[in-house]
Amino acid sequence: MDAIIIGGGPAGISCAIWLKKLGVECVVLEASAQLGGLQTRSPYENLWIPGVQGKTGQQVAASLADHAKAVSVDVRLNCPAVSVEEQQVTTPIGTFSAPYLVIATGSQPRTGGFTASDRVVIGPGTGMEALNVKGKRVAILGGGDNAFDQARFVRDRGGKVTIFSRRPPRAQKLLQDMIPDVPVVVGPYKADQSAMTLNGEAFDAFGIMFGFEAVVPQGLRPDLENGYIRVDRFGQTSLPGVYACGEVTDYWHPCVTTSAAHGIQVAKQISIKLQK
Ligand SMILES: Cc1cc2nc3c(=O)[nH]c(=O)nc-3n(C[C@H](O)[C@H](O)[C@H](O)COP(=O)(O)OP(=O)(O)OC[C@H]3O[C@@H](n4cnc5c(N)ncnc54)[C@H](O)[C@@H]3O)c2cc1C
């Protein structure tokens, strides 16, 4: 085994497909039951991958999984890296070790101290879409693109939505202009999850849209930058033999295409190193 990839999102799968095609033995350890990472929680059409049209995020995730299967990538699902020490990765099914380690663990929505429940959804996507919002009062907390996108989707499904943003919203003007009818309350607010109130006003559901944070595996201590793993232009971290790609770094604007490209860059670097 030459390389262990932790995380089977677009970055990790792309890295694995390229490693496989470059003749490098690798394994993908994926914590969840399916490949595709954050794309698995997007029922929305992905309009942002050059050359790919008419697919939802979930279909993009399925395509990535199909591609990994077609080239026989060794994938272990339901296999979280519980701890990582140097190039040794401990999982519930045993320990993996290899000279190269690729951290592709991506990011997760910030909770802001809220706990997910049947009325409180953390982050955009499938959780929000599963809420029955018709005629219901929904508070969206946050002021970024996801807050305005999700507010629009709730409104379009017949919900009575209000956005609460502590600071002036930083969402793209384009998205803000799409929902002129949705009230936006700017300034400090007091949210009480157990009473489901915001500033004392009752709501049926909260959508928490506080952005994302990097998921850094336990035990690994690479240099970070703003909470994300710092990498050089080859995807090398501050730790020898440890690379990182995709949204766990803050190297490029986060999206499927850049995450995949980052995984490919790392795969190529590892294959070059192995040839030396
Ligand atoms: C609702 C939604 C809609 C989106 N829409 C678009 C879009 O239209 N176009 C676009 O380009 N981008 C979109 N994105 C962003 C895109 O999904 C991400 O940029 C991309 O998935 C990041 O890829 P990644 O592989 O770096 O990380 P992730 O997708 O986060 O994948 C990381 C993987 O690592 C796994 N993992 C984490 N910790 C461990 C561990 N300890 N052990 C093993 N596995 C672990 C996770 O389970 C996950 O599968 C969207 C995101 C969301 C949430």
The ligand as a MOL file (V3000), in Angstrom:
LIG
                    3D

  0  0  0     0  0            999 V3000
M  V30 BEGIN CTAB
M  V30 COUNTS 53 58 0 0 0
M  V30 BEGIN ATOM
M  V30 1 C -25.9940 21.7540 -0.1670 0
M  V30 2 C -24.6980 21.9220 -0.9150 0
M  V30 3 C -24.7420 22.2400 -2.2540 0
M  V30 4 C -23.5510 22.3900 -2.9620 0
M  V30 5 N -23.6300 22.7020 -4.2890 0
M  V30 6 C -22.5100 22.8030 -5.0210 0
M  V30 7 C -22.5770 23.0520 -6.4220 0
M  V30 8 O -23.6650 23.2110 -6.9870 0
M  V30 9 N -21.4090 23.0990 -7.1220 0
M  V30 10 C -20.1920 22.9130 -6.5330 0
M  V30 11 O -19.1620 22.9270 -7.2140 0
M  V30 12 N -20.0990 22.6930 -5.1840 0
M  V30 13 C -21.2230 22.6350 -4.4390 0
M  V30 14 N -21.1370 22.3920 -3.0910 0
M  V30 15 C -19.7950 22.3020 -2.4740 0
M  V30 16 C -19.1340 20.9620 -2.7700 0
M  V30 17 O -20.0160 19.9160 -2.4110 0
M  V30 18 C -17.8290 20.8910 -1.9790 0
M  V30 19 O -16.9910 21.9580 -2.3920 0
M  V30 20 C -17.0910 19.5820 -2.1990 0
M  V30 21 O -17.9220 18.4840 -1.8810 0
M  V30 22 C -15.8290 19.5180 -1.3370 0
M  V30 23 O -15.1920 18.2970 -1.5890 0
M  V30 24 P -14.1700 17.6320 -0.5500 0
M  V30 25 O -13.8900 16.2730 -1.0950 0
M  V30 26 O -13.0450 18.5460 -0.3040 0
M  V30 27 O -14.9360 17.5340 0.8390 0
M  V30 28 P -16.3070 16.8590 1.2570 0
M  V30 29 O -17.2710 16.8800 0.1500 0
M  V30 30 O -16.6600 17.5200 2.5400 0
M  V30 31 O -15.9220 15.3300 1.5300 0
M  V30 32 C -15.1740 14.9460 2.6610 0
M  V30 33 C -15.4520 13.4950 2.9730 0
M  V30 34 O -14.5970 13.0870 4.0370 0
M  V30 35 C -15.3310 12.2550 4.9240 0
M  V30 36 N -14.6770 12.2800 6.2410 0
M  V30 37 C -14.5980 13.3100 7.1250 0
M  V30 38 N -13.9110 12.9490 8.2300 0
M  V30 39 C -13.5430 11.6570 8.0280 0
M  V30 40 C -12.7920 10.7120 8.8050 0
M  V30 41 N -12.2770 11.0320 10.0100 0
M  V30 42 N -12.6010 9.4770 8.3020 0
M  V30 43 C -13.0730 9.1290 7.0810 0
M  V30 44 N -13.8020 9.9830 6.3100 0
M  V30 45 C -14.0160 11.2340 6.7620 0
M  V30 46 C -16.7230 12.8480 4.9190 0
M  V30 47 O -17.6850 11.9010 5.3500 0
M  V30 48 C -16.8800 13.2330 3.4440 0
M  V30 49 O -17.4470 12.1900 2.6850 0
M  V30 50 C -22.2960 22.2350 -2.3420 0
M  V30 51 C -22.2640 21.9120 -0.9730 0
M  V30 52 C -23.4370 21.7680 -0.2670 0
M  V30 53 C -23.3890 21.4360 1.2000 0
M  V30 END ATOM
M  V30 BEGIN BOND
M  V30 1 1 1 2
M  V30 2 1 2 3
M  V30 3 2 2 52
M  V30 4 2 3 4
M  V30 5 1 4 5
M  V30 6 1 4 50
M  V30 7 2 5 6
M  V30 8 1 6 7
M  V30 9 1 6 13
M  V30 10 2 7 8
M  V30 11 1 7 9
M  V30 12 1 9 10
M  V30 13 2 10 11
M  V30 14 1 10 12
M  V30 15 2 12 13
M  V30 16 1 13 14
M  V30 17 1 14 15
M  V30 18 1 14 50
M  V30 19 1 15 16
M  V30 20 1 16 17
M  V30 21 1 16 18
M  V30 22 1 18 19
M  V30 23 1 18 20
M  V30 24 1 20 21
M  V30 25 1 20 22
M  V30 26 1 22 23
M  V30 27 1 23 24
M  V30 28 2 24 25
M  V30 29 1 24 26
M  V30 30 1 24 27
M  V30 31 1 27 28
M  V30 32 2 28 29
M  V30 33 1 28 30
M  V30 34 1 28 31
M  V30 35 1 31 32
M  V30 36 1 32 33
M  V30 37 1 33 34
M  V30 38 1 33 48
M  V30 39 1 34 35
M  V30 40 1 35 36
M  V30 41 1 35 46
M  V30 42 1 36 37
M  V30 43 1 36 45
M  V30 44 2 37 38
M  V30 45 1 38 39
M  V30 46 1 39 40
M  V30 47 2 39 45
M  V30 48 1 40 41
M  V30 49 2 40 42
M  V30 50 1 42 43
M  V30 51 2 43 44
M  V30 52 1 44 45
M  V30 53 1 46 47
M  V30 54 1 46 48
M  V30 55 1 48 49
M  V30 56 2 50 51
M  V30 57 1 51 52
M  V30 58 1 52 53
M  V30 END BOND
M  V30 END CTAB
M  END
